[in-house]
Structures are given as C-alpha cells and as structure tokens.
Amino acid sequence: MPKKKQDIGSRLCAWYDQVKRPMPWRLNPTPYGCWLSEIMMQQTTYASVLPYYARFRTKFPTVEALAAANEQDVLKAWEGLGYYARARNLHKAARAICASGKAVWPHGVNGWSDVPGVGPYTAAALASVLDGEAAPVVDGNVARVFSRYWSLDDDFKHLPARQKLAARLAPLMPKGTVPPKKGDRPPKKGTVPGDFNQAMMELGALVCTPANPNCGDCPLAADCQARRDGTQADFPRKAPKKGLPVRRETGVVVTDVEGRVLLCENREGGLLKGLWELPRVAPVAEQVQVFSHFRLELSVLQARERAQFVDPRLVPLATSTRKVLKSCGLI
Ligand code: SF4
C-alpha cells in the first residue's frame, strides 16, 4: 500500500520546527512583544527590524511605559523605520489598552481588529499566535507561496483575492488545539495555528523567495504545481505598474554657531505629522546689481514654513531630512 502523503499543515509545521529563526519575540511570546514586532514588520524585513525592536524595547520595556510616553519620544524611538503612522497608532493603542491603569489585552481576531493600526493580516497573526485561533494570514510571502503551489492567477494586491486565499487555507490549519482561556497570559508556546501561520511566512521568506525559489528544500515541493510546470517565476501574477507622480521641492540646510539646524515640525495631518524636516523654499525674486568688476544676479528664495534652530539628535526626523543631515555630517 502506498505511503499516505502528509497533509500540508503537518508538513509545514514539521519543517518550521526545524528551521525557524530565533526571533526575540518568538522565544518568549508576550502580547506586547508579538504586537510590537508585527507592527514593525508590516513594511520592513525581519533583519532590519531587529535593532529597532531592541532599541524600542529598551526605551519602552512595557506597554504601560509606552502608554505613559509623549508622542515625540515615541516617534524618536521609531526614527528610521518609516511609515510613522504605525508609531502613532501604536502609541494611541497602548493608551487605550492601559486606560484602566493596567494592561487589558484584546483577544482573538475580533478583539485585535479593533486596535488602531491592526489590519486583517496582523489581527490573524496575533490571534493565531497568542490565542491559538485558526485564522490564516495572507501577506506577500503567503500569497507568493500558494499562488505557486496552486498556480493561482489572482492579483493579491486586492482584498477579495486575499480573502479567497485565506478561506482556502483555513481548513488546512492543524486542528485539535484548545485556545488558551481568556486571561491565560503569557500564552502557551507554539500554539499550532500560530506555528502554521509562521511556517507559511518563514517558507516565503527563506525558501519560496521572489527571485530564486529553492524548491529542493521546500516541504511542499512534492505536489507544487508551479514546480511541476517549471513556472515558478510566473507567480504571483502582477498587474502592470503605474508610474508615480513626481513632486519637486527645494530644501535648505542652515546651521547656527552651536551646530543646531534650522528645522520645522510638520503639523499637518499627513504621513509626516510630528516629524521635523528641512525648511522648503520657493523663488520669490531675481535681483540684478552691477558692480565695477562684475554683475551680480541674485536669486532670492523664501522659506515657506516657520522654522527654528534645534538639535537634530533630539527630535524625530523625517527620513529624507535624516539622510541629508547625515550626508552633511550634521548627525
Ligand atoms: S516547490 Fe518551489 S515554487 Fe513550490 S512552494 Fe516550494 S519553493 Fe515555492
């Protein structure tokens, strides 16, 4: 009798047990550590998140410490990670979680979905790891793995395609785990739905990579459709890219005798709210003056925002400003 093929969940979890990377938030999974790492990794890779995670945990070791901080300090600790709305939401959520004076953590996909900055992907990841809820995650890694495995033509930039894939993955999640009871924190290590989700993400990050999938090391290789057809590079399907509109601006670097830099705090409600930037300038006049030995043609620029001299090491800087000041040797 032929040997029964192991189901996808068992193969993924067995493989994950052997290869998983020892991330600090995996060694001792707590709601604060898992939540913080998930938010940090939303737009960033694991390797680049590590130093930021360590720095943030040193500055704000508990959710209570984060809730008690002021927003400028939180943005400063986040500096360099980009997408600062994540830091503002994290701070807002920490205050809501600690509203009663003691941390009260949400539970399950529904509970986590109400937390500012937590979308369907993050809610599923946290509910599976912390509560053992069978909620599959679908991010870029998972979409790549399973679009290849099943040869799917969907464009996973769109929510309905991700929801359809999540519905297809849900029955494959290993069964038989009893989610920890409410208030049972820290959670039991390695709840099985959490392992399944992390295994899918790890497979996409380590083996089924965008450019050169290493099919020889893949636990799904035996029945992967793209591998059979030799079409790994064709998945996931991509819609043609649209060009981004270009916005041209001119910034100025001005320092005072104490080495402080002229900067303005962004007070608008956009992505850069609360961050400090170089003043932007615009031409306002052309002046010509003729001297005995030369003719001076002076272009006059006027700063558009109100600026002040500040120590750039003490305020949260917008990424473009930080890069410029670094290249000028000012930070
Ligand atoms: S066999 Fe290859 S293409 Fe298929 S899921 Fe594994 S790594 Fe990806």
Residues whose N, C-alpha, C, O or C-beta is under 5 A from the ligand:
A	BS01	SF4	V145 R148 Y149 V207 C208 P213 N214 C215 C218 L220 A221 C224 A226 R227 Q232
